[in-house]
């Protein structure tokens, strides 16, 4: 069975209200419509220790994961959820300050497997928005729409260092619970 990824869908974010050494508290999942593409990469730092006139130990430590997500459009409320800006739903106004701090969110999404085999779903537990990019063009004679790219830096959650979980689902199995529900972690008595 080939595990070739072909599609990208079911993008969600989950606000995180607590991320400490003993507690991880996820909120309610929010679907982010218009998922178009995703680029993901892990950064690892090579660790080499030399002893006895040669390489004694070679290892690779995880540093962070980067996600660049292209979506067809984004609401002002979603921008506020990612950047820490203030959105007033009554006036539909987003105020962004230089002192805004991006809150932690979990991100989940699915990618279709080749030949109708199902989906591979991913959940990243501790992500912070590192930038939002969009280009605006004059309509002119073009029907091309501007898209938005939201970049995230993802690290391990503090209670257990877990960065992400991945799971394959066959075509007949629902993946909704995996993408929308994360168990909370509470301090042990």
N, C-alpha and C positions, 0 to 999 in steps of 0.2 A: 504494500500500500504506500503510495507516494504522499508525502506531507508538504505539498507545494501550496503556498498561500496565494490566493488570487483576488480576494476582495477585502473590503473594510466597511464595517457597519456597527450599529448598536453602540455608539459612543455615549458614555455616561460619566458624570462626575459626582462625587459624594463629598460634601463638606466634612472636614474633620474638626471636631471641637476640642479634643484633647489628644495629645501625642507626647507622652512622657515615658520615663523608664518603667513605669508600672501600669499605665493606663493608655488605652487607645479607644477613642469614642467617635465612630463614624455617624453621620447624619443620614438623611434620606437622599436616595439617588435621584439625579436630575438628568433626563435624556437631553442630549445636545444634538439636535437635528442638523442635517446637511453635511455629514462626514464625507469627505472626498478622498483624502489620502493621509497617510501617516508615515513618518520616517522615525525610526528608533535606533538608538545606538548606546552601547554601554562603554563606559570609560574604566579601564583597569590600569593600575600602576604596577609596573614591574618592580619586584623587589629582588635584589641580588646581593648575596653576602659572600664575600671573598675571604677565604682562609686557607692556610697551608699552600700558599702560592697558586691558588686556583679558585674556581667557582665552587663554593661550599653548599650554597642553597639558592635555588631560584624559585620564585613564587610570583603570583599575580593577585593583587588585592583589588576588590571592587571599589570604585570611587563613587560613580554616579551613573544614572541613565538619563538620556536626553530624549524627549519626544517633541517632534514638530508635527502639529496636526493642522491640516488644511481643511477648512470648512466653508460652506457656501456663504454663510453669514452668521452673525452673532448678535444677540440682544444686549442691550445696555446692562440689564440685570446679570447676565452671564459674565460680562466684562467685570462688573463689580465683584462677583463671586470669585473670580480668578485673581484680581489685582488688589483687592482690599479697598477699592474706591467706594464712594457712597452713592447709592442709587435710590432716588425717591420715586416710588411707584405711583404716587398720586400726581406728581407733576411730570413724570417721565424724564427726569433730568439726572444725568450722571456727573458727579463732581469728582475729579481726580486731582490728588495733591502730591507734592513731592515727598511727603511723609507717609504715603500709603505703603503698607506692607502686605505682600501677597500671603494669603492664608494657605494652610495645607489643605489639599484635596486628594482624594483617591480618584484614579481614572480607570475605567474599564471599557473594553471594546472587543469586538470579534473580527476575525478574518476568515473568509471562506476558504476551504480546502479544495484543491483541484478535483475534478471529475465528480462533483456532487457528493463527496465523502463526508461533508459536515462542516464544522467550524472549529477553529482554535480560538479560545477566549483568553484574555489577559486581564489581570487586575494589578495595578500599581498602587501601593498603599500610602505613599507620602510624597506628593508632588507639589511643587510651587511654580507658579507662572513666572517665567523669566523674560517674557516679551510677547507683544501682540503686534503683528505686521499686517498691513493691508495697503493696497494701492487703489487709487481712484483714477479712472480715465473718463474722458468725455465720451458721451454716448456716440456722437458722430454717426457714422454708417455702421458701426459695430454692434453686435448683439452680445458681445463677450461681457460677462459679469465679473466684477471684482470679487476676489475671495479673501479670506482672512486666515492667517497662519498664527496659531497660538503655540508658543514654545514653553515647555516645562522641563525643569530639572527634578529628577526623582531620586530620593535616597531611601535608605531603610527606615522603617518605623522604629521608634526609639525603644519600645518594649521588647522586641525580639530581632531587630535588624532585618526583618523581611522586606525585600524590595518589591517583588512581584510574585504572582502565582499564575501559571498557565495551565489550561486544561483543554483537551480535545473532546468535542461532542460529535456524535454521529448525526446524520441528517434528521433522524427521528426524535432526538432528545432535545428538550428545551434548555436553553442556556440563560434564561431570564434571571433566575435566582442568583446564579454565579455573577452576573453583571450588575445586579442591583442591591445585593445584600452582603455586607461584610460584618463578621462577628466582632463585637466589642471585646476588648481585653480589660479586665478589672484587676486591681491589686489583690494578691492572694493573702488570706488572713494568716 
